[in-house]
Amino acid sequence: MTSRRILYSIALLCSVLFLIFYIGYFSMFLLLFLLCLPLCSLLLMLPLHKKLFCSFTEQTISAACGEKAVFHFRLQNHSHLPVGQIVLQFSCHNLLTGEQFHKKLHFPATANGVLELPVVSPYCGRLELTVEKLTACDLFGLFNRKILLTQRQAFALILPQIPSLQIFTAPQTEMEGGSAEYDTHHPGNDASEIFAVREYQPGDRLNSIHWKLSEKRGSVMVRQGSLPLPAGPDILVELEKAPPKLLSCTAETALTLSAALLSARQRHRLLWFGGNELHSVWIDSEDTSAEAEVGLLSAQPQERAAALASYEQVAAHPLLYVTSGTVHSNLLPENAVVFSCNEAPEESSGNHFYFVQPGKIAETLDGLQL
């Protein structure tokens, strides 16, 4: 818009000089014409107030690292007057890595249509896009008018490219004590937790008979025990403040470990710190894996090892500790396996200590024996 105004000022100055050196009707009409142009353009823009609307067609989109995440805006013009160029100023913030940038884009005039806003991020995470200013220019680019926005924010989930790996772990065992989780679809032999009550069938144990309910219903009813779920490993993700490349590598390493365990039908738990609390998701299906992925990629890095400080290990759960910061060995359980994401790996401090470099996750994790 500034360049258009400069060009108009130059044209107006030239017309004034032309009137000075060439006295006649033509030079006078030319000057009057140039003076009326911005006035007419402004009068055409005034009725557009509260008649231009723009909104996101989707609140959340997704794309892979390095690929375009395309936001779509639907522009609606409820007046019959033409609209000039559309100018969009926005900021984009990666919640996981802290990466942030501002941009300004120009779109051609459209009466009613969809504007495409492509964003590319080399790192995984959840992108928060905020529209700072959206204006429509007049036909000559001299004046602008704000476009009303029903939504100013949208999100893009930038997913890491998870390689297909094999990881070998020890057989899962049932949890000890009363803190076990139970299968909600299949009965078992744990009498401490009732799965269901049903009618007696030949072969049922006598000590499983529910005498009070049997007397009330007039038929023999038995209690079915629950099936304890095996205790899989815990993947604890420590998003300590670090360069974006390392934070992205940390999340990608944790999700790669989780995907490998899921493909091997190993039920496990993914934990991370966010919003002043430790989040935990049991992963035993594609749905729970997707839920954990969204949560982890939306987490923000912490100043210190908050996840490890808040973690309470259950005895039967092996711990896989993935960190982007300093490894606090004094806080780790003895059987913990550490994955330290670092660009310049140092010497390993034990058989259960691995350095993971960005871009070399598959080489480090494939065939891992835990």
C-alpha positions in Angstrom: 0.0 0.0 0.0 2.9 2.4 0.8 4.3 1.9 -2.7 0.9 2.6 -4.3 0.6 5.9 -2.3 4.1 6.9 -3.3 3.3 6.3 -7.0 0.1 8.3 -6.7 1.9 11.2 -5.0 4.5 11.2 -7.9 1.7 11.2 -10.5 -0.1 14.0 -8.6 3.1 16.0 -8.5 3.7 15.5 -12.2 0.2 16.6 -13.0 0.7 19.8 -11.0 4.0 20.5 -12.8 2.2 19.8 -16.1 -0.5 22.4 -15.2 2.1 25.0 -14.3 4.0 24.6 -17.6 1.1 23.8 -19.8 -1.9 26.1 -19.2 -5.0 24.5 -20.7 -8.2 22.5 -20.1 -6.4 19.1 -20.6 -3.9 19.7 -17.8 -6.7 21.0 -15.5 -8.9 18.0 -16.2 -6.0 15.7 -15.6 -5.3 17.2 -12.2 -9.0 17.1 -11.2 -9.2 13.5 -12.4 -6.2 12.5 -10.2 -7.7 14.4 -7.2 -11.1 12.6 -7.6 -9.6 9.1 -7.8 -8.8 8.6 -4.1 -12.1 10.2 -3.1 -14.1 7.8 -5.3 -12.0 4.9 -4.1 -12.6 5.8 -0.5 -16.4 6.2 -1.1 -16.5 2.7 -2.6 -14.7 1.3 0.5 -17.0 2.8 3.1 -20.0 0.5 2.5 -17.8 -2.5 3.0 -17.6 -2.0 6.7 -19.2 -5.0 8.5 -19.9 -6.7 5.1 -16.6 -8.5 4.7 -16.1 -11.7 6.7 -13.4 -14.2 6.9 -13.1 -17.5 8.9 -11.0 -20.6 9.0 -12.5 -23.5 7.2 -10.8 -25.9 9.6 -9.7 -25.2 13.2 -6.9 -27.9 13.2 -5.0 -29.4 10.3 -2.0 -31.7 10.1 1.1 -32.3 8.0 4.4 -34.1 8.2 7.7 -32.4 9.0 9.1 -30.4 6.1 5.7 -30.5 4.2 3.3 -27.7 3.7 0.5 -27.3 6.2 -2.1 -25.3 4.3 -4.6 -23.2 6.3 -7.8 -22.1 4.4 -9.7 -18.9 4.9 -13.2 -18.5 3.5 -13.8 -14.8 2.4 -17.4 -13.6 2.2 -18.3 -10.2 0.7 -22.0 -9.4 1.4 -21.9 -6.2 -0.6 -22.0 -5.8 -4.4 -18.9 -3.5 -4.5 -15.6 -4.8 -5.7 -12.8 -5.7 -3.4 -9.1 -5.0 -4.1 -6.1 -6.9 -2.8 -6.3 -8.8 0.5 -3.4 -8.3 3.0 -2.8 -10.8 5.8 -0.4 -10.4 8.7 0.1 -13.4 11.0 2.4 -15.0 13.5 3.2 -18.7 13.9 4.4 -20.3 17.1 5.6 -23.9 17.6 4.5 -24.8 21.1 6.9 -27.7 21.4 10.1 -26.1 20.1 9.4 -22.4 20.8 10.1 -21.5 17.2 8.2 -18.3 16.1 8.0 -16.2 13.0 5.9 -13.4 11.5 4.8 -13.1 7.9 2.8 -10.8 5.6 1.0 -12.1 2.5 -0.9 -10.5 -0.3 -3.8 -12.2 -2.1 -5.5 -11.2 -5.3 -9.0 -9.8 -5.1 -11.9 -12.3 -4.7 -15.5 -11.6 -4.2 -16.3 -14.9 -2.4 -13.6 -17.5 -2.3 -11.0 -19.5 -0.3 -7.6 -18.1 0.5 -4.7 -20.6 1.0 -2.0 -19.9 3.6 0.8 -22.4 3.4 3.2 -22.9 6.4 6.2 -25.1 6.5 8.0 -26.2 9.7 11.2 -28.4 9.7 10.4 -29.5 13.3 7.5 -31.5 14.7 5.1 -29.9 17.2 1.8 -28.0 17.4 1.8 -24.8 15.4 -0.4 -22.0 16.8 -1.3 -19.5 14.0 -2.6 -16.1 15.1 -4.0 -13.6 12.6 -2.7 -10.2 13.7 -4.3 -8.1 10.9 -6.5 -8.8 7.9 -7.4 -6.0 5.6 -9.0 -5.5 2.1 -7.5 -2.7 -0.1 -9.4 -0.6 -2.5 -9.0 -1.0 -6.3 -6.1 1.5 -6.4 -4.3 0.3 -3.3 -4.6 3.7 -1.5 -7.0 2.8 1.4 -7.8 -0.3 3.4 -10.6 -1.7 5.4 -10.4 -4.3 8.2 -12.1 -7.7 7.6 -14.1 -9.1 10.5 -12.7 -12.4 11.7 -14.8 -14.8 13.7 -11.7 -16.8 14.6 -8.2 -15.4 15.0 -6.4 -18.7 15.8 -5.9 -22.0 14.2 -3.6 -24.9 14.8 -1.5 -27.3 12.7 -0.1 -30.5 14.1 3.3 -31.2 12.5 3.8 -34.9 12.8 7.2 -36.6 12.8 8.0 -39.2 10.2 8.1 -42.3 12.3 10.4 -45.1 10.9 9.3 -48.7 11.2 11.6 -50.3 13.7 12.0 -53.4 15.8 12.6 -53.1 19.5 13.0 -56.2 21.7 11.8 -56.0 25.3 11.5 -58.5 28.2 8.1 -60.3 28.5 5.5 -58.3 30.3 4.4 -59.3 33.8 1.3 -58.7 35.8 1.5 -55.8 38.3 1.8 -56.6 42.0 -0.5 -55.1 44.6 -3.9 -53.5 44.2 -2.9 -50.8 41.7 -3.3 -53.0 38.6 -5.4 -51.9 35.7 -7.9 -54.4 34.3 -9.2 -55.4 30.9 -12.6 -53.9 30.3 -13.6 -56.5 27.6 -12.5 -59.9 29.0 -12.9 -61.5 32.4 -10.0 -63.1 34.4 -9.2 -64.8 37.7 -8.5 -61.9 39.9 -11.3 -62.1 42.5 -10.3 -58.8 44.2 -11.9 -56.9 41.3 -15.4 -58.0 40.0 -15.7 -57.9 36.2 -19.4 -59.0 36.0 -22.1 -61.0 37.7 -23.8 -63.8 35.7 -25.8 -66.9 36.1 -24.1 -70.1 37.3 -22.6 -72.4 34.7 -21.2 -75.9 35.1 -17.6 -75.8 36.1 -17.9 -72.5 38.1 -16.2 -72.5 41.5 -18.5 -72.6 44.5 -16.6 -69.8 46.3 -17.5 -67.5 43.4 -21.3 -67.7 44.1 -22.9 -64.5 45.1 -25.3 -65.8 47.8 -27.2 -62.6 48.6 -27.9 -61.8 44.9 -28.8 -65.5 44.2 -31.3 -65.5 47.1 -32.8 -62.2 45.8 -33.1 -63.3 42.2 -34.1 -66.9 42.9 -31.3 -68.3 40.7 -27.6 -69.1 41.3 -25.4 -66.1 40.4 -21.6 -66.0 40.3 -19.0 -63.3 40.4 -16.6 -63.1 37.5 -13.1 -61.9 38.3 -11.2 -59.3 36.3 -8.2 -59.8 34.1 -5.2 -57.7 35.2 -3.4 -56.1 32.3 0.3 -56.7 32.1 2.7 -53.9 33.1 4.5 -52.5 30.1 7.3 -49.9 30.1 6.9 -46.3 30.9 8.2 -43.8 28.3 9.0 -40.6 30.3 9.6 -37.6 28.0 11.7 -34.8 29.5 11.2 -31.6 27.4 13.8 -29.4 29.0 14.6 -26.2 27.2 17.0 -26.8 24.3 17.4 -25.8 20.6 14.4 -26.6 18.5 16.2 -29.3 16.7 16.8 -31.2 19.9 13.3 -30.7 21.3 11.9 -32.1 18.0 14.3 -35.0 18.2 13.2 -35.8 21.8 9.5 -36.0 20.8 10.3 -38.0 17.7 12.4 -40.4 19.7 9.7 -41.0 22.3 7.0 -41.5 19.6 9.3 -43.9 17.6 9.8 -46.0 20.8 6.0 -45.9 21.4 5.2 -46.9 17.8 7.7 -49.8 17.9 6.3 -51.1 21.2 2.7 -50.8 19.9 3.6 -52.8 16.7 5.1 -55.5 19.0 1.7 -55.5 20.9 3.5 -54.2 24.0 1.1 -52.2 26.1 2.9 -49.2 27.6 2.5 -45.7 29.1 3.7 -42.4 27.6 4.3 -39.6 30.1 5.2 -35.9 29.7 5.0 -32.7 31.8 2.7 -29.9 30.7 0.4 -27.3 32.3 2.0 -27.8 35.7 1.2 -31.5 35.9 2.5 -34.8 34.7 0.3 -36.2 31.9 0.0 -40.0 31.4 -1.7 -42.1 28.6 -1.8 -45.9 28.4 -1.2 -46.9 24.8 -2.7 -50.1 23.6 -4.3 -49.1 20.3 -4.0 -46.6 17.4 -6.6 -44.4 19.0 -4.7 -44.0 22.3 -1.5 -43.6 20.4 -2.9 -40.7 18.4 -4.3 -39.1 21.6 -0.8 -39.3 23.3 0.9 -37.9 20.1 -1.4 -34.8 20.1 -0.7 -34.2 23.8 3.0 -34.6 23.6 3.4 -32.4 20.5 1.3 -29.7 22.3 3.6 -29.7 25.4 5.9 -26.7 26.1 9.5 -27.1 27.2 10.3 -26.6 30.9 13.2 -24.8 32.6 14.3 -27.9 34.5 13.6 -31.6 34.7 10.0 -31.3 35.8 8.8 -34.6 34.4 11.4 -36.7 36.2 10.8 -34.8 39.5 7.1 -35.5 39.3 7.4 -39.1 38.2 6.6 -42.0 40.7 7.7 -45.3 39.3 5.6 -48.4 39.8 7.9 -51.4 40.6 6.7 -53.5 37.7 7.2 -50.8 35.1 10.5 -50.5 33.3 11.4 -46.9 32.6 12.5 -45.5 29.2 13.7 -41.9 29.9 13.9 -39.6 26.8 15.4 -36.2 27.5 16.5 -33.1 25.7 18.5 -31.7 28.7 20.9 -32.8 31.4 20.6 -36.3 32.7 20.1 -36.3 36.5 21.4 -39.8 37.3 20.7 -39.4 41.0 16.9 -39.1 40.3 16.7 -42.1 38.0 15.8 -45.6 39.0 18.6 -48.2 38.7 16.9 -50.1 35.8 16.1 -46.9 33.8 17.2 -46.8 30.1 18.2 -43.3 29.1 17.9 -41.7 25.6 19.7 -38.4 25.6 19.1 -36.3 22.5 22.3 -34.4 21.7 24.0 -33.1 18.6 27.5 -33.9 19.9 27.2 -37.2 21.8 29.7 -37.9 24.5 30.9 -41.3 25.9 28.1 -43.5 27.2 27.8 -43.7 30.9 26.6 -47.3 30.9 24.9 -50.1 29.0 21.5 -48.5 29.4 22.5 -45.1 28.2 22.1 -44.0 24.5 22.8 -40.8 22.7 20.4 -39.9 20.0 21.4 -37.4 17.3 18.8 -35.5 15.1 18.4 -37.3 11.9 19.9 -40.6 13.2 17.0 -41.9 15.3 16.5 -45.0 13.2 20.2 -46.0 13.3 20.2 -45.7 17.1 16.9 -47.5 17.9 16.5 -50.2 15.3 17.1 -53.6 16.8 17.4 -52.2 20.4 17.4 -54.8 23.2 15.8 -53.4 26.3 
